[in-house]
Amino acid sequence: MDMDDLVWQASNYRGIPPRRVRLLLEHGHLNPVAQVAVDRGEWFCAEGAMEELCQTGDFGRALSVMEPFVAVGWRAALYAKAEILLRAGCGTEEALDLVRTGDSGRASGTEIRALAEVLGKAGRIDEGIELLVPHLDKSWLLSVLVDITDGQGRDERVLELIAPLADHARQARGDEHRDYAFSEAQEMQARVLERADRADEAIQILGQDIAGRRFLAHNTLIAYAELLARHGRFEELRELVGSQDAHTVLDIYADALRRHGRVEEAEGVMRDAIAADDWVGYRAWLSSMLLEEGRLDDAIVVAEPGFGWYDCSNLLAPLVHPLFDRPEELLYLVEHPRVVPHHGHEEFKHGWRAWALAGLGRVDEALTVARLDRPWTDPRIVKANLLRQAGRLEEAADELRTLGTVKAREELCEVLVLQGRAEEAIAVHPTVAEQRAAEPKPEPVPLGENGYSLEPPF
C-alpha cells in the first residue's frame, strides 16, 4: 500500500469499488472484506468494513482495519479513525489530535470542516462554533455550522451569526458585481428557525425575500417551496408557482399534493401546466409519477413525444431505469409502437430489450437482439451479463472465466458473490496494480443532459 495507489483508488473508484463492497456486505461477508482491506490495501473495503464493525460495536477490530491506512498518512483514514474513537466513546483528545493541523488560520477548508465535525461529535459544540466563525464566508462551512449545532441548544447563537450573512445576500442581488459567497445564508437561516419551532417566522422572512426577489440562487427559491410543502401551506405554494419560476417549483407543489393523498389534484396541476407550457420537465415528472402509481400505459402516453428525440434521456430513460428489475413491464415499454428508434442510438433500445428478455429467461432471444458490435463492449461480457440476468449464474461464471480479462474478472467477482463464494470472488478480483496496468484510455459513456446513462446495465 502506498499513497499513490490510495489516491488512484479513491479518485477512480477502483480496487474493489463501493458497489461490490456493498454487495459483499449485504450477503454477510464482512470477514473477507475486512481481511482484504488489510492484505491488499483496498480502501473501499476498509471503509465498508469499518462502518459495519462499528455498527456491531466491534470498535477494536474497526481500528485494526483502519490502522495500516493511518500508518501511511492517508488523511481519509485519519478522519475515519477519529470517527471510530468517538463512536466507541473514548479517546476524544486522540481523535481531535488526528484531525488537527496546527495553525487553524492556515488550515484548508477541508481540514477545518473535519475538525469542526469531530468537535461536534465529541460534544464540544462551542469550540466547533468558534473554529468556524472566521470561515463562514464559505457556504459549505456555514452548512457545517448548522449541522453540528442541530439539537444542541445553540440555535440563538447560530442565528446571530447567520443574520448578517443573510442580510448581505439580500443586498447583493442589486449589486453590479454580485458576491455569491453568502447565497445559502437565507435558506440556512430559515432552516435554523424551523428547527427552533419558529417555522411561521421562517416562512414570513423567507417569503418576503422571495416576493421582493432579494435572493441570489435558485436553491433559495427551492428551499422556500420545500419549507411551505413541509408545513402544508398549499395556498402559498400555489401562489408561489404563479409568481415565480414554475419550472423550478411546480414539481414541489405537485409532490406535496401527492404526499398528502391528493394524487388526482397533483396530476391535474401538471396536466394543466403541460397544456399551457409543454415543457419537458413537466412531462418527465408526470410520467414518472404515473409509473410509480402503476399506470404504465398512461406514463407512456405522457412521455411519448420525447421518445424519438436524439437525446432520449429526458423522457424515455426515466421510465426505463425503474423497470430494470421488472422485465415484463420493461419489455412492454420498449416494444411499444410509440417507442421509436433514436437518431443514431438504435442500440439503446436493443440493449434494453435484450435485458428484459434475459430477465424473462429468454436468453437466446436476448443474445440475438443485443448489439454485440459496439467498440466499447466485449460481446462475451454482454453474454455473461445476460446469463446472469436470467439467473444462470454458473454459465455466466464459465463465460467470464474463459475470457479472463481484468474487466471479466471484475464481473466474475459479482457472480461468485451471488453464488455465495465470497472468498473465491475476492481472490479472482484484480488487484489495484493489475487494474492500473490494464487501464485503457477512457472511452466516452453516452449520457443524456439529465445525467442518465443511455447504456443498458451490462
Secondary structure, 3 states (H helix, E strand, C coil): CCHHHHHHHHHHCCCCCHHHHHHHHHCCCHHHHHHHHHHHCCHHHHHHHHHHHHHCCCHHHHHHHHHHHHHCCCHHHHHHHHHHHHHCCCCHHHHHHHHCCCCHHHCCHHHHHHHHHHHHHCCCHHHHHHHHHHHCCCHHHHHHHHHHCCCCCCHHHHHHHHHHHHHHHHHHCCCCCCCHHHCCHHHHHHHHHHHCCCHHHHHHHHHHHHHCCCCCCHHHHHHHHHHHHHCCCHHHHHHHHHHCCHHHHHHHHHHHHHHCCCHHHHHHHHHHHHHHCCCHHHHHHHHHHHHHCCCHHHHHHHHHHHCCCCCCCCCCHHHHHHHCCCHHHHHHHHCCCCCCCCCCCHHHHHHHHHHHHHHCCCHHHHHHHCCCCCCCCCHHHHHHHHHHHCCCHHHHHHHHHHHCCHHHHHHHHHHHHHCCCHHHHHHHCCCHHHHHHHCCCCCCCCECCCCCECCCCC
